[in-house]
Amino acid sequence: MVAVPAGQFLMGSQDALAYPADGEGPVRTVHVAPFWIDACAVSNEQFARFAADTGYRTSAERIGWSFVFAGRLPDDFPPTRAVAAAPWWRQVEGADWRHRALDMT
């Protein structure tokens, strides 16, 4: 893991396609506390080994669903609960890291 020191950065976009309601705009200064982050991405294969070795289950696996970006769902996907401030995130039963949202349809 790599330590990231506290600091500030400019977050957001002026792009016409940015969603201000989702925090994508306007551009503003954000202060961040120090944190640690993995230096490399973890593949599904690596995560599967971790889950098998430790018995770890994600919250989506425990509750049986996850929010999925609506742009990944077919146009005829049945209406489901959405995130109130970000309706493009839709609840999909059975969706988790092992099951892609498109496999749910």
VEXMINU-559721 format. One line per field, with one value per residue: x, y, z of N, C-alpha, C, O in turn; residue number from 1; residue in one letter; chain. Coordinates in nm, 2 decimals, decimal comma. Example, Ala and Ser with C-alpha at 12.3 -4.5 7.8 and 13.67 -1.06 7.14 Angstrom:
2
n_x [1,32  1,28]
n_y [-0,57  -0,22]
n_z [0,78  0,71]
ca_x [1,23  1,37]
ca_y [-0,45  -0,11]
ca_z [0,78  0,71]
c_x [1,32  1,29]
c_y [-0,33  0,00]
c_z [0,78  0,79]
o_x [1,42  1,34]
o_y [-0,33  0,11]
o_z [0,85  0,80]
nr [1  2]
rest [A  S]
kette [A  A]
***
This chain:
105
n_x [0,08  0,03  0,10  -0,09  -0,06  -0,22  -0,40  -0,49  -0,71  -0,83  -1,16  -1,41  -1,60  -1,64  -1,76  -2,02  -2,16  -2,13  -2,26  -2,39  -2,55  -2,45  -2,21  -2,02  -1,96  -1,98  -1,64  -1,43  -1,24  -1,11  -1,04  -0,85  -0,81  -0,52  -0,46  -0,44  -0,37  -0,41  -0,14  -0,17  -0,42  -0,67  -0,74  -1,04  -0,99  -0,78  -0,92  -1,11  -0,96  -0,88  -1,13  -1,20  -1,00  -1,04  -1,31  -1,45  -1,72  -1,88  -2,08  -2,29  -2,31  -2,40  -2,65  -2,78  -2,82  -2,72  -2,65  -2,65  -2,50  -2,73  -2,69  -2,57  -2,77  -3,03  -3,27  -3,52  -3,52  -3,68  -3,85  -3,68  -3,58  -3,41  -3,11  -3,18  -3,06  -2,92  -3,05  -2,96  -2,84  -2,93  -3,12  -3,03  -3,13  -2,94  -2,70  -2,35  -2,00  -1,93  -2,13  -2,21  -2,40  -2,53  -2,57  -2,78  -3,01]
n_y [-0,12  0,23  0,54  0,83  1,16  1,42  1,69  1,91  1,94  2,02  1,94  1,82  1,93  2,13  2,05  2,01  1,77  1,68  1,58  1,78  1,71  1,47  1,53  1,59  1,84  2,19  2,29  2,27  2,34  2,08  1,94  1,68  1,42  1,24  0,92  0,56  0,36  0,09  0,01  -0,11  -0,22  -0,47  -0,78  -0,96  -1,23  -1,24  -1,12  -1,32  -1,53  -1,42  -1,40  -1,67  -1,77  -1,63  -1,63  -1,40  -1,18  -0,96  -0,66  -0,65  -0,92  -1,01  -0,88  -0,93  -0,78  -0,50  -0,16  -0,05  0,10  0,26  0,29  0,06  -0,12  -0,29  -0,12  -0,21  -0,29  -0,38  -0,14  -0,03  0,04  0,35  0,55  0,82  1,09  1,04  0,91  0,75  0,53  0,21  -0,03  -0,37  -0,69  -0,96  -0,88  -0,86  -0,87  -1,11  -1,15  -1,00  -0,71  -0,73  -0,99  -1,03  -1,00]
n_z [0,00  -0,04  0,11  0,11  0,13  0,33  0,17  -0,09  -0,38  -0,71  -0,78  -0,99  -1,28  -1,57  -1,79  -2,02  -2,00  -1,75  -1,43  -1,20  -0,98  -0,90  -0,79  -0,98  -1,07  -0,98  -1,06  -0,78  -0,48  -0,29  0,02  0,15  0,38  0,51  0,37  0,30  0,01  -0,22  -0,43  -0,67  -0,90  -0,82  -0,95  -1,06  -1,03  -0,84  -0,63  -0,59  -0,50  -0,25  -0,13  -0,12  0,04  0,28  0,34  0,31  0,24  0,03  0,09  -0,10  -0,17  0,08  0,12  -0,11  -0,34  -0,55  -0,63  -0,97  -1,25  -1,45  -1,73  -1,81  -1,82  -2,00  -2,22  -2,17  -1,91  -1,60  -1,39  -1,11  -0,77  -0,73  -0,66  -0,46  -0,50  -0,73  -0,98  -1,19  -1,09  -1,03  -0,84  -0,85  -0,82  -0,71  -0,82  -0,80  -0,74  -0,85  -1,04  -1,32  -1,40  -1,65  -1,67  -1,52  -1,65]
ca_x [0,00  0,10  0,05  -0,12  -0,06  -0,33  -0,37  -0,61  -0,70  -0,95  -1,25  -1,53  -1,59  -1,72  -1,81  -2,17  -2,21  -2,11  -2,38  -2,37  -2,62  -2,37  -2,08  -1,92  -1,94  -1,88  -1,50  -1,41  -1,12  -1,15  -0,94  -0,85  -0,73  -0,43  -0,51  -0,36  -0,44  -0,33  -0,06  -0,21  -0,55  -0,69  -0,83  -1,14  -0,92  -0,71  -1,02  -1,18  -0,87  -0,89  -1,26  -1,20  -0,91  -1,08  -1,45  -1,50  -1,84  -1,91  -2,21  -2,38  -2,34  -2,47  -2,78  -2,85  -2,84  -2,63  -2,68  -2,58  -2,52  -2,84  -2,64  -2,53  -2,89  -3,11  -3,37  -3,65  -3,50  -3,79  -3,83  -3,63  -3,54  -3,29  -3,06  -3,26  -2,99  -2,85  -3,14  -2,90  -2,79  -3,06  -3,11  -3,04  -3,12  -2,84  -2,58  -2,24  -1,87  -1,93  -2,24  -2,23  -2,54  -2,59  -2,60  -2,91  -3,13]
ca_y [0,00  0,36  0,65  0,95  1,27  1,52  1,79  1,96  1,93  2,07  1,83  1,86  1,95  2,23  1,98  2,01  1,63  1,66  1,58  1,84  1,64  1,36  1,58  1,61  1,99  2,26  2,27  2,33  2,29  1,97  1,90  1,54  1,37  1,14  0,78  0,46  0,30  -0,01  0,06  -0,18  -0,27  -0,61  -0,85  -1,05  -1,36  -1,21  -1,10  -1,45  -1,61  -1,36  -1,43  -1,81  -1,79  -1,57  -1,63  -1,26  -1,16  -0,81  -0,62  -0,69  -1,06  -1,04  -0,83  -0,99  -0,69  -0,39  -0,06  -0,07  0,22  0,23  0,29  -0,08  -0,20  -0,28  -0,02  -0,27  -0,34  -0,34  -0,03  -0,07  0,15  0,42  0,63  0,94  1,20  0,99  0,81  0,67  0,41  0,14  -0,15  -0,49  -0,81  -1,06  -0,82  -0,84  -0,87  -1,23  -1,15  -0,87  -0,66  -0,77  -1,13  -1,04  -0,97]
ca_z [0,00  -0,05  0,19  0,03  0,24  0,33  0,07  -0,16  -0,52  -0,77  -0,81  -1,06  -1,42  -1,63  -1,91  -2,03  -1,97  -1,60  -1,35  -1,07  -0,87  -0,86  -0,75  -1,09  -1,10  -1,05  -1,01  -0,65  -0,41  -0,19  0,12  0,17  0,49  0,46  0,36  0,24  -0,10  -0,29  -0,54  -0,80  -0,91  -0,79  -1,05  -1,00  -1,00  -0,71  -0,52  -0,57  -0,41  -0,12  -0,07  -0,09  0,15  0,41  0,36  0,30  0,15  0,01  0,13  -0,21  -0,15  0,21  0,12  -0,22  -0,45  -0,56  -0,73  -1,10  -1,34  -1,54  -1,86  -1,84  -1,82  -2,12  -2,21  -2,12  -1,77  -1,52  -1,30  -0,97  -0,68  -0,77  -0,56  -0,47  -0,56  -0,85  -1,03  -1,29  -1,02  -1,01  -0,76  -0,93  -0,74  -0,75  -0,88  -0,71  -0,81  -0,93  -1,13  -1,39  -1,41  -1,77  -1,65  -1,44  -1,74]
c_x [0,09  0,03  0,02  -0,14  -0,18  -0,29  -0,50  -0,59  -0,83  -1,04  -1,37  -1,50  -1,68  -1,79  -1,96  -2,23  -2,19  -2,24  -2,36  -2,43  -2,54  -2,23  -1,98  -1,89  -2,01  -1,74  -1,49  -1,29  -1,17  -1,03  -0,95  -0,76  -0,63  -0,50  -0,41  -0,44  -0,35  -0,26  -0,10  -0,35  -0,56  -0,78  -0,94  -1,09  -0,85  -0,81  -1,09  -1,09  -0,88  -1,02  -1,26  -1,11  -0,96  -1,23  -1,52  -1,62  -1,86  -2,05  -2,32  -2,41  -2,42  -2,62  -2,86  -2,87  -2,73  -2,69  -2,59  -2,61  -2,63  -2,80  -2,60  -2,65  -2,96  -3,22  -3,50  -3,63  -3,62  -3,76  -3,78  -3,60  -3,42  -3,24  -3,13  -3,19  -2,92  -2,93  -3,08  -2,83  -2,92  -3,03  -3,13  -3,03  -3,02  -2,71  -2,47  -2,11  -1,86  -2,03  -2,25  -2,37  -2,61  -2,63  -2,74  -3,03  -3,16]
c_y [0,12  0,46  0,77  1,06  1,36  1,63  1,84  1,95  1,99  1,95  1,89  1,89  2,06  2,18  1,98  1,88  1,60  1,66  1,65  1,77  1,52  1,40  1,60  1,75  2,07  2,23  2,34  2,27  2,19  1,94  1,76  1,51  1,27  1,00  0,69  0,40  0,20  0,05  0,01  -0,22  -0,42  -0,67  -0,93  -1,18  -1,35  -1,20  -1,23  -1,53  -1,56  -1,41  -1,58  -1,84  -1,74  -1,58  -1,50  -1,26  -1,01  -0,78  -0,66  -0,84  -1,09  -0,99  -0,88  -0,90  -0,58  -0,28  -0,07  0,05  0,18  0,23  0,15  -0,17  -0,19  -0,18  -0,08  -0,33  -0,29  -0,23  -0,09  0,06  0,22  0,50  0,77  1,06  1,16  0,88  0,72  0,54  0,34  0,01  -0,27  -0,61  -0,91  -1,01  -0,81  -0,86  -1,00  -1,23  -1,01  -0,83  -0,71  -0,92  -1,15  -1,03  -1,10]
c_z [0,00  0,03  0,10  0,14  0,22  0,23  0,02  -0,31  -0,58  -0,82  -0,89  -1,21  -1,47  -1,76  -1,91  -1,99  -1,82  -1,53  -1,22  -0,96  -0,82  -0,82  -0,85  -1,13  -0,99  -1,00  -0,88  -0,58  -0,30  -0,11  0,15  0,29  0,44  0,46  0,29  0,12  -0,16  -0,41  -0,68  -0,79  -0,87  -0,89  -0,98  -0,96  -0,86  -0,60  -0,49  -0,48  -0,27  -0,06  -0,04  0,03  0,29  0,44  0,35  0,20  0,15  0,07  0,03  -0,20  -0,03  0,19  -0,01  -0,34  -0,44  -0,65  -0,85  -1,18  -1,45  -1,69  -1,90  -1,85  -1,95  -2,11  -2,15  -1,98  -1,68  -1,43  -1,16  -0,90  -0,73  -0,65  -0,57  -0,54  -0,69  -0,91  -1,14  -1,22  -0,98  -0,93  -0,86  -0,84  -0,80  -0,80  -0,77  -0,80  -0,89  -1,04  -1,19  -1,40  -1,54  -1,76  -1,58  -1,52  -1,82]
o_x [0,21  -0,10  0,11  -0,22  -0,25  -0,18  -0,61  -0,48  -0,93  -0,99  -1,42  -1,38  -1,79  -1,86  -2,03  -2,35  -2,23  -2,33  -2,30  -2,38  -2,57  -2,14  -1,86  -1,81  -2,10  -1,73  -1,53  -1,25  -1,26  -0,92  -1,06  -0,64  -0,65  -0,58  -0,31  -0,57  -0,23  -0,32  -0,08  -0,41  -0,46  -0,89  -0,93  -1,13  -0,87  -0,79  -1,12  -1,14  -0,88  -1,02  -1,32  -1,15  -0,93  -1,27  -1,64  -1,61  -1,87  -2,13  -2,43  -2,53  -2,51  -2,71  -2,98  -2,94  -2,66  -2,77  -2,47  -2,72  -2,61  -2,87  -2,58  -2,63  -2,96  -3,27  -3,58  -3,71  -3,65  -3,64  -3,85  -3,60  -3,32  -3,31  -3,13  -3,25  -2,86  -2,89  -3,14  -2,77  -3,00  -2,92  -3,23  -2,92  -3,01  -2,62  -2,50  -2,12  -1,79  -2,01  -2,30  -2,46  -2,73  -2,71  -2,80  -3,14  -3,26]
o_y [0,12  0,47  0,81  1,05  1,36  1,66  1,81  1,94  2,02  1,86  2,00  1,88  2,08  2,25  1,97  1,87  1,49  1,74  1,59  1,77  1,47  1,32  1,63  1,78  2,01  2,16  2,46  2,16  2,23  1,92  1,71  1,55  1,21  0,97  0,73  0,39  0,21  0,14  0,07  -0,24  -0,49  -0,61  -0,95  -1,24  -1,43  -1,25  -1,26  -1,60  -1,63  -1,45  -1,62  -1,92  -1,80  -1,56  -1,48  -1,32  -0,94  -0,87  -0,70  -0,88  -1,18  -1,06  -0,87  -0,94  -0,56  -0,31  -0,10  0,11  0,08  0,16  0,12  -0,29  -0,08  -0,16  -0,01  -0,41  -0,17  -0,22  -0,18  0,17  0,15  0,52  0,82  1,12  1,25  0,76  0,62  0,46  0,39  -0,06  -0,28  -0,63  -0,93  -1,08  -0,75  -0,88  -1,01  -1,31  -0,92  -0,92  -0,75  -0,97  -1,25  -1,06  -1,09]
o_z [0,04  0,03  0,03  0,23  0,12  0,20  0,07  -0,36  -0,50  -0,90  -0,86  -1,25  -1,41  -1,82  -1,80  -1,96  -1,78  -1,57  -1,12  -0,85  -0,71  -0,80  -0,82  -1,21  -0,92  -0,90  -0,86  -0,62  -0,22  -0,16  0,18  0,30  0,33  0,55  0,24  0,13  -0,16  -0,48  -0,78  -0,68  -0,89  -0,92  -0,86  -0,86  -0,78  -0,49  -0,38  -0,39  -0,18  0,06  0,07  0,12  0,39  0,55  0,39  0,09  0,25  0,08  0,06  -0,22  -0,03  0,24  -0,02  -0,44  -0,34  -0,74  -0,84  -1,18  -1,52  -1,77  -2,02  -1,88  -2,01  -2,00  -2,09  -1,93  -1,69  -1,38  -1,11  -0,95  -0,78  -0,54  -0,68  -0,63  -0,75  -0,90  -1,18  -1,29  -0,90  -0,95  -0,93  -0,78  -0,92  -0,83  -0,66  -0,92  -0,99  -1,14  -1,13  -1,41  -1,54  -1,84  -1,57  -1,48  -1,90]
nr [1  2  3  4  5  6  7  8  9  10  11  12  13  14  15  16  17  18  19  20  21  22  23  24  25  26  27  28  29  30  31  32  33  34  35  36  37  38  39  40  41  42  43  44  45  46  47  48  49  50  51  52  53  54  55  56  57  58  59  60  61  62  63  64  65  66  67  68  69  70  71  72  73  74  75  76  77  78  79  80  81  82  83  84  85  86  87  88  89  90  91  92  93  94  95  96  97  98  99  100  101  102  103  104  105]
rest [M  V  A  V  P  A  G  Q  F  L  M  G  S  Q  D  A  L  A  Y  P  A  D  G  E  G  P  V  R  T  V  H  V  A  P  F  W  I  D  A  C  A  V  S  N  E  Q  F  A  R  F  A  A  D  T  G  Y  R  T  S  A  E  R  I  G  W  S  F  V  F  A  G  R  L  P  D  D  F  P  P  T  R  A  V  A  A  A  P  W  W  R  Q  V  E  G  A  D  W  R  H  R  A  L  D  M  T]
kette [A  A  A  A  A  A  A  A  A  A  A  A  A  A  A  A  A  A  A  A  A  A  A  A  A  A  A  A  A  A  A  A  A  A  A  A  A  A  A  A  A  A  A  A  A  A  A  A  A  A  A  A  A  A  A  A  A  A  A  A  A  A  A  A  A  A  A  A  A  A  A  A  A  A  A  A  A  A  A  A  A  A  A  A  A  A  A  A  A  A  A  A  A  A  A  A  A  A  A  A  A  A  A  A  A]
***
